[in-house]
Amino acid sequence: MVFADTSALFAFLFADDRHHPEAVRAERGLRAQREILWTIDSVLTELWLLLRRETNSKVSDRLIAGLLERGLRREPLQPESYTRAWVLAHEWPDQDFSLTDRQAFAAIESSRHRRVWSYDDDFAVIRFGPQRSRSFELVR
């Protein structure tokens, strides 16, 4: 299973994004490997807002629906992951992680699936476990 972050999904959908070519290649590779892509609601909300800024609400709706129809799995954010997101802000005071990123970190951490498709450097910074020794495996 691979967590799909806003940055990857936006790059895949929006041809003007600087990561678009590599996002298209990554998505094809993940599909060819029959990887299950999953995300959380807050990522989809953030993605919709970014898409709407570039297009309009109808196009944004259609693009998000298309991702879900292609098999992107939407997982609900568990209450403990929401709480953990706030804790992460206190554990990493020198970082400016967005609430969506912190919620994603918490959801990924609790899922125990460490593969993440993202072009957001925050996913390369965050560490978990004893002495912050574990990191995500980034798919790019």
Secondary structure as UniProt FT lines:
FT   STRAND          2..4
FT   HELIX           6..13
FT   TURN            15..16
FT   TURN            18..19
FT   HELIX           20..32
FT   TURN            33..34
FT   STRAND          37..40
FT   HELIX           41..54
FT   HELIX           57..69
FT   TURN            70..71
FT   STRAND          73..75
FT   HELIX           79..91
FT   TURN            93..94
FT   HELIX           99..111
FT   STRAND          115..117
FT   HELIX           122..125
FT   HELIX           130..132
FT   STRAND          137..139
//
